[in-house]
Amino acid sequence: MPDTISTGNEGLDTILRGGLPPRRLYLLELEGAPGSGKTTLALQFLREGVRRGERALYITLSETSEELAAVAASHGWDSSEFDVFEFSSAADIFGEGRDQSILHPWEMELGETIRLIQDEVERVKPKRVVFDSLSEMRLLAQDPLRYRRQVLALKQFFSGRDTTVILVDDMTGNADGRDAHLHSLCHGVITLERLTLDFGAARRRLQVQKLRGVDFTAGYHDLSIRTGGLHIYPRLIAAAHHSEYVDDVTPSGIKELDNLLGGGPLRGTSTLLTGPAGSGKTTIALQYLHAACERGEACTVYEFDERIGTLLARAKAFNLDLDKHVASGTLVVEQIDPAEISPGEFSSRVRWEVEQRNVRMIVIDSLNGYMAAMPQEQHLILQMHELLSYLSQKGVVTLLINPQNGLVGTMATSLNISYIADAVVLMRFFEAEGRVRKAISVLKNRGGPHEDTIRELRIDDGGVRVGEPLSEFRGILTGTPEYLGERSPLMENRDSDA
């Protein structure tokens, strides 16, 4: 016999390191508001058994077969693939000698309910069973001790049979919340939660609270309900994804810009591009991206702020033709709606790009948009740290764009993520000869030596230009630097340079 059986859900199987040990009793709990996906997950479990040629049985005390069929149909499934036993039709099967034509759970003694369930299991002889739900049994029992005795009787009935059972419990009517005694009876406990945010789609997550004899991935795992079932995104653990890669630089094609970072960002490092709006952060990232695409490396941009069309049009205006790389499949630009995506799903998308497309460079524009996907800043930092560690393990160059609040003067950022980035590139506006200009400098570079100079940055229809080092500044630390040196190092328009 196999050591584990698939749950029918790839993400959950990954969390469980293969699946569930067979011939055991498991508890599927719902916390918070209904709609967490427990019925959908239960149906996936049964359909996997049908796919493997096994008999499967859905026992429902709370939903009708029509309601169950509607849930299945919403995912493109057919509930007739497995047996459904509902108590509104129990009289038709076991109704000899009974007066009533319809038998409801609340009209029966709990012991009779259990007997009918056992008789149906004996008749079908299923390999997989879903019992929905324990809350109805709890209401029938009325007494907690009697309820627990009946659950224990169910466990004893299924023990010794070649049957894997999932008990569904939405914990309604359970004033004490989680039932510790019930948890002790079950071989494993999986909890699903639905969280309603102040804005945006509801967030759903799953946690394996216990699973005897299995080294599962603990903690919360984000999930979403889509057509076709539950999509569960296992929590990212960077240390489990190490790959060997060549530790070389990734130049931008602009010598002066590359000199700032000692040749360019190293493979497996993250570079934070920070500065006020309009200072050139995204354009610098696109310059590195364009150079990588020209080398034939697969790249991905996650666009939280701008529209994709605007981004590509802006790149073309600066002599960076990214459309041809999008057309060839070398570059993927993905629009992200932070109100609709969870951090777990975002990490899962990044993993797919790295592991399926062999992406070598990723741009996240911007971190402010990513922060909107995770309101709790402390958790966001942890999520981002794990994601950057994963990308480092895979040798991916990551460019993070982080706008600062304000245009001039002392500026701050709503997300202090500079300490986890390997390199920090700062862009600022400065004043010289009555004109507003842009400056670029590198504040740190863990990957090796870097220039400590400040250079002028100009972006026009000919592309990106980086000037000679500028030494004579005043007011750098005030946030409003002013250049007082010679005019010769400053760059002018390309036409006047000729």
C-alpha positions in Angstrom: 0.0 0.0 0.0 1.3 3.5 -0.7 2.7 5.5 2.2 0.5 8.5 1.3 -2.5 9.3 -0.9 -3.0 12.5 -2.9 -5.5 15.0 -1.6 -6.3 16.0 -5.2 -4.8 19.4 -4.6 -1.2 19.9 -5.7 -0.5 22.7 -3.3 -1.8 20.8 -0.3 0.2 17.7 -1.3 3.3 19.9 -1.4 2.6 21.2 2.1 2.0 17.6 3.3 5.2 16.3 1.6 3.2 14.0 -0.7 -0.3 13.6 0.7 -2.2 12.1 3.6 -1.4 8.7 5.2 -4.3 6.4 4.1 -6.9 4.7 6.3 -7.0 7.5 8.8 -9.6 10.0 10.1 -8.9 13.7 9.4 -10.7 16.9 10.5 -11.3 19.8 8.1 -12.2 22.9 10.1 -13.6 26.2 9.1 -12.7 29.3 11.1 -14.4 32.7 10.6 -17.0 33.4 7.9 -18.3 30.6 5.6 -16.8 30.5 2.1 -13.3 29.3 3.1 -13.4 26.5 0.5 -13.9 23.4 2.6 -16.6 21.9 0.4 -14.4 22.5 -2.7 -11.4 20.9 -1.1 -13.5 18.0 0.0 -14.8 17.5 -3.5 -11.2 17.6 -4.9 -10.3 14.9 -2.4 -13.1 12.6 -3.6 -12.5 13.3 -7.3 -8.9 12.3 -6.9 -10.1 8.9 -5.6 -12.5 8.5 -8.5 -9.6 9.4 -10.9 -7.7 6.5 -9.4 -10.6 4.1 -9.8 -11.7 4.2 -6.2 -15.3 4.4 -4.8 -15.9 7.7 -3.1 -18.8 8.7 -0.8 -20.0 12.2 0.3 -22.2 12.1 3.4 -24.1 15.3 3.9 -26.2 16.4 6.8 -26.1 20.1 5.9 -26.3 20.4 2.1 -28.7 18.9 -0.4 -27.4 16.9 -3.4 -28.6 19.8 -5.6 -26.5 22.3 -3.7 -23.5 20.0 -3.9 -24.1 19.5 -7.6 -24.2 23.2 -8.1 -20.8 23.7 -6.3 -19.3 20.9 -8.4 -20.7 22.4 -11.6 -19.2 25.8 -10.8 -15.8 24.2 -11.2 -16.7 22.1 -14.2 -17.1 18.9 -12.3 -19.9 16.3 -12.2 -21.0 15.2 -8.7 -22.5 12.0 -10.2 -18.9 10.7 -10.4 -19.1 9.7 -6.7 -21.9 8.5 -4.3 -23.8 11.2 -2.4 -25.8 10.2 0.7 -28.0 13.0 2.0 -30.4 12.5 4.9 -33.4 14.1 3.1 -33.3 10.9 0.9 -32.4 8.4 3.6 -36.0 7.2 3.9 -35.9 6.1 0.3 -33.0 3.8 1.0 -33.7 2.7 4.6 -37.4 3.6 4.9 -39.0 0.3 5.3 -41.5 0.4 8.2 -41.3 4.2 8.4 -44.3 6.5 8.0 -42.5 9.7 7.0 -41.5 10.2 3.3 -38.6 12.5 4.1 -36.2 12.1 7.0 -34.3 15.1 8.3 -31.4 15.0 10.8 -33.2 17.1 13.4 -36.1 14.5 13.4 -33.9 11.6 14.2 -32.1 10.3 17.3 -28.3 10.7 17.0 -27.8 7.0 17.3 -30.1 6.3 14.4 -28.2 8.8 12.3 -25.0 7.1 13.0 -26.5 3.7 12.2 -27.7 4.9 8.8 -24.3 6.3 8.0 -22.7 2.9 8.9 -25.2 1.1 6.8 -24.5 3.3 3.8 -20.7 2.8 4.2 -21.3 -1.0 4.3 -23.3 -0.8 1.1 -21.0 1.4 -0.9 -17.6 0.2 0.5 -15.8 3.4 -0.4 -12.1 4.1 -0.3 -12.7 7.8 0.5 -15.4 9.4 2.6 -16.3 13.0 3.3 -18.7 13.6 6.3 -20.3 17.0 6.1 -20.7 18.2 8.8 -19.9 17.6 12.5 -21.8 20.8 13.5 -25.1 19.0 12.6 -24.1 16.1 14.8 -23.2 18.5 17.6 -26.7 20.0 17.4 -28.3 16.6 17.4 -26.3 15.4 20.4 -27.0 18.5 22.5 -24.8 17.1 25.2 -21.0 17.5 24.6 -20.1 14.1 26.2 -22.6 12.3 24.0 -21.4 14.1 20.9 -17.8 13.0 21.5 -18.8 9.5 22.2 -20.5 9.3 18.9 -17.5 10.8 17.1 -15.3 8.2 18.8 -17.8 5.5 17.7 -17.4 6.7 14.1 -13.6 6.5 14.4 -13.8 3.0 15.8 -16.2 2.0 13.0 -13.8 3.2 10.3 -10.7 1.8 11.9 -9.6 -1.4 10.3 -11.4 -0.5 7.1 -9.5 0.5 3.9 -11.1 3.9 4.1 -9.7 7.4 4.4 -12.2 9.8 6.1 -12.4 13.6 6.2 -14.7 15.1 8.8 -15.9 18.6 8.0 -16.6 20.9 10.9 -17.6 24.6 10.6 -17.7 24.8 14.4 -21.1 26.5 14.5 -22.8 25.9 17.8 -19.4 25.2 19.5 -19.1 28.0 22.0 -15.7 26.9 23.1 -14.2 27.4 19.6 -11.7 24.6 18.8 -12.5 21.2 20.3 -9.3 19.9 21.8 -10.8 16.5 22.4 -12.0 16.2 18.8 -8.5 17.1 17.6 -7.0 14.3 19.7 -9.3 11.8 18.1 -8.2 12.7 14.5 -5.0 11.7 12.8 -4.7 15.2 11.3 -6.3 18.6 11.5 -6.5 21.1 8.7 -8.0 24.5 9.3 -9.2 26.9 6.6 -9.9 30.6 7.3 -11.6 33.4 5.4 -10.5 36.9 6.3 -12.5 40.0 5.2 -10.3 43.1 4.6 -11.4 46.7 4.7 -10.9 46.9 1.0 -10.4 44.4 -1.8 -11.2 40.7 -2.1 -11.5 38.4 0.9 -8.3 36.6 1.8 -8.3 32.9 2.5 -5.6 30.8 4.1 -4.9 27.2 5.3 -3.0 25.8 8.2 -2.1 22.2 9.0 -2.4 22.1 12.7 -1.3 18.6 13.2 -0.6 15.4 11.1 0.9 12.5 13.0 4.0 11.0 11.6 4.4 13.6 8.8 7.0 16.4 8.6 4.6 18.9 7.0 5.2 22.6 6.2 3.9 24.5 9.2 2.4 28.0 9.3 -0.3 29.7 7.2 -0.5 29.2 3.4 -2.5 31.6 1.3 -5.2 30.1 -1.0 -7.7 31.3 -3.6 -10.9 29.7 -5.0 -10.9 29.7 -8.8 -12.8 27.8 -11.4 -11.3 24.3 -11.2 -10.9 24.2 -7.4 -8.8 25.5 -4.6 -5.4 27.0 -5.5 -3.2 26.7 -2.4 0.2 28.5 -2.4 2.6 26.7 0.0 4.6 29.1 2.2 7.9 29.9 0.6 11.0 28.5 2.3 14.1 29.8 0.5 16.6 27.4 2.0 14.8 24.5 0.2 15.5 25.9 -3.3 19.2 26.3 -3.7 20.7 26.0 -7.2 24.2 26.4 -8.5 24.9 29.4 -10.7 27.8 31.4 -12.0 28.6 34.4 -9.9 29.1 37.1 -12.5 28.0 40.7 -13.2 25.0 41.8 -15.3 26.0 45.0 -17.1 23.6 47.6 -18.4 25.5 48.5 -21.5 26.3 52.0 -20.2 29.9 52.0 -19.0 29.5 54.9 -16.5 26.4 53.3 -14.9 28.1 49.9 -14.6 31.1 51.5 -13.0 28.9 52.8 -10.1 28.2 49.1 -9.2 31.7 47.7 -10.0 30.5 46.3 -13.3 26.8 45.8 -12.6 24.6 43.9 -10.2 25.9 40.4 -9.4 23.9 37.3 -10.1 21.8 36.3 -7.1 21.7 39.8 -5.6 18.9 42.4 -5.1 19.3 46.1 -6.0 17.0 48.7 -4.5 16.4 51.7 -6.7 15.1 54.5 -4.6 14.4 58.2 -5.0 11.5 60.7 -5.5 9.0 60.4 -8.3 10.4 61.2 -11.7 14.0 60.8 -10.8 14.6 57.8 -13.2 14.2 54.7 -11.1 12.1 52.7 -13.5 14.1 53.8 -16.5 17.4 52.6 -14.9 15.7 49.3 -14.2 14.5 49.1 -17.8 18.0 49.7 -19.0 19.3 46.7 -17.1 16.3 44.7 -18.3 16.8 45.6 -21.9 20.4 44.6 -21.8 19.5 41.2 -20.2 16.9 40.6 -22.9 19.5 41.5 -25.6 21.7 38.8 -24.1 18.8 36.3 -24.6 18.0 36.0 -20.8 14.4 35.5 -19.8 13.1 38.4 -17.7 9.9 39.3 -15.9 8.4 42.7 -14.8 5.7 42.8 -12.1 3.9 46.1 -12.6 2.0 47.2 -9.6 1.7 50.9 -10.4 1.8 51.7 -14.2 -0.2 50.2 -17.0 1.7 47.8 -19.2 1.1 49.9 -22.3 2.4 53.0 -20.6 5.5 51.2 -19.4 6.4 49.9 -22.9 5.6 53.2 -24.5 7.9 55.0 -22.1 10.7 52.5 -22.7 10.4 53.0 -26.5 10.5 56.8 -26.0 13.9 56.3 -24.3 15.3 54.2 -27.1 14.6 50.9 -25.3 12.6 48.7 -27.6 11.0 46.1 -25.3 8.1 45.2 -27.6 10.2 42.8 -29.7 11.3 41.0 -26.5 7.7 40.7 -25.3 6.7 39.4 -28.8 9.5 36.8 -28.7 8.6 35.6 -25.2 11.9 36.6 -23.7 10.2 39.3 -21.6 7.0 39.0 -19.7 5.3 42.1 -18.2 2.6 41.1 -15.7 0.1 43.6 -14.3 -0.6 43.0 -10.6 -3.7 44.3 -8.8 -2.6 44.5 -5.1 -6.2 44.5 -3.9 -6.8 41.1 -5.5 -3.6 39.1 -4.9 -2.2 37.8 -1.7 1.6 37.7 -0.9 1.5 33.9 -1.1 0.0 33.9 -4.6 2.5 36.5 -5.7 5.4 34.4 -4.4 3.9 31.4 -6.2 3.9 33.4 -9.5 7.5 34.4 -9.1 8.5 30.8 -8.4 6.7 29.6 -11.6 8.6 32.2 -13.7 11.9 31.2 -12.2 11.4 27.4 -12.3 9.4 27.1 -15.6 10.7 30.0 -17.7 14.2 30.0 -16.2 14.0 33.8 -15.6 17.3 35.5 -14.8 16.1 39.0 -14.0 13.0 40.2 -12.2 11.8 43.8 -11.7 9.2 44.7 -9.0 7.7 48.1 -9.7 7.0 49.2 -7.1 7.3 48.1 -3.4 4.6 50.5 -2.5 2.1 48.5 -4.6 3.4 45.3 -3.1 2.9 46.7 0.4 -0.8 47.3 -0.4 -1.1 43.5 -0.8 0.0 43.0 2.8 -1.2 45.7 5.2 0.8 44.4 8.1 4.3 45.8 7.5 6.2 43.4 9.7 4.8 40.5 7.8 5.5 42.2 4.5 9.2 42.5 5.4 9.4 38.8 6.3 7.6 37.9 3.1 9.9 40.0 1.0 13.0 38.8 2.8 12.1 35.2 2.1 11.3 36.0 -1.5 14.6 37.8 -2.1 16.5 34.9 -0.4 14.8 32.4 -2.7 15.7 34.5 -5.8 19.3 34.7 -4.5 19.4 30.9 -4.1 18.3 30.7 -7.8 20.9 33.2 -9.0 18.3 35.7 -10.2 19.0 39.4 -10.4 16.2 41.4 -8.6 15.6 45.1 -9.1 13.3 46.7 -6.6 11.8 50.1 -7.2 10.9 52.0 -4.0 9.6 55.6 -4.4 10.2 58.0 -1.6 7.7 60.5 -0.3 8.2 64.0 -1.6 10.2 65.5 -4.4 12.8 67.7 -2.7 14.0 68.2 0.8 14.2 65.5 3.5 12.4 62.4 2.1 11.3 59.2 3.7 9.9 55.9 2.5 6.8 54.1 3.9 8.8 50.8 3.7 12.2 50.5 5.2 13.6 47.6 3.1 17.0 49.0 2.3 18.7 46.8 4.9 17.7 43.5 3.2 18.7 44.7 -0.3 22.3 43.8 -1.4 22.8 47.1 -3.2 21.1 50.5 -2.9 21.1 53.0 -5.7 19.9 56.5 -4.8 18.6 59.1 -7.2 18.0 62.7 -6.3 17.2 66.1 -7.8 19.8 68.8 -7.5 20.1 72.5 -8.5 22.9 73.8 -10.7 23.0 77.1 -12.6 19.3 77.7 -12.0 18.3 74.3 -13.5 16.9 71.2 -11.8 19.0 68.2 -12.6 19.2 64.5 -11.5 22.0 62.8 -9.6 22.7 59.1 -9.1 24.9 57.4 -6.5 25.4 54.0 -4.9 25.0 53.9 -1.1 26.0 50.3 -0.6 26.9 47.1 -2.5 27.4 43.9 -0.7 28.5 42.2 -3.9 31.8 44.0 -4.1 33.4 47.5 -4.5 31.4 50.4 -5.8 32.0 54.1 -6.5 31.3 56.5 -3.7 30.9 59.4 -6.1 27.8 61.3 -7.2 27.2 61.4 -11.0 24.7 63.3 -13.0 21.9 61.3 -14.6 20.2 62.4 -17.8 17.4 60.6 -19.6 16.2 61.7 -23.1 15.0 60.2 -26.4 18.5 58.9 -26.9 18.4 56.8 -23.7 20.2 57.0 -20.4 23.4 59.0 -19.9 25.6 59.0 -16.8 28.1 61.9 -16.5 31.4 62.3 -14.8 31.8 62.3 -11.0 30.7 65.6 -9.4 32.6 66.6 -6.3 31.5 70.1 -5.3 28.1 69.8 -3.8 26.5 71.6 -0.9 23.6 70.5 1.3 23.8 66.8 0.4 22.5 65.7 3.9 19.7 68.2 3.9 18.1 66.4 1.1 18.3 69.4 -1.3 21.8 69.2 -2.8 23.2 72.2 -4.8 26.1 71.9 -7.2 28.7 74.7 -6.9 31.5 73.3 -9.0 32.7 73.8 -12.5 30.3 73.7 -15.4 32.4 71.3 -17.6 31.4 68.0 -15.9 27.6 68.8 -16.3 25.8 67.3 -19.3 23.8 69.3 -21.8 21.3 68.3 -24.5 22.7 65.9 -27.1 22.4 68.5 -29.9 24.5 71.0 -28.1 27.1 68.4 -27.4 28.0 68.1 -31.0 
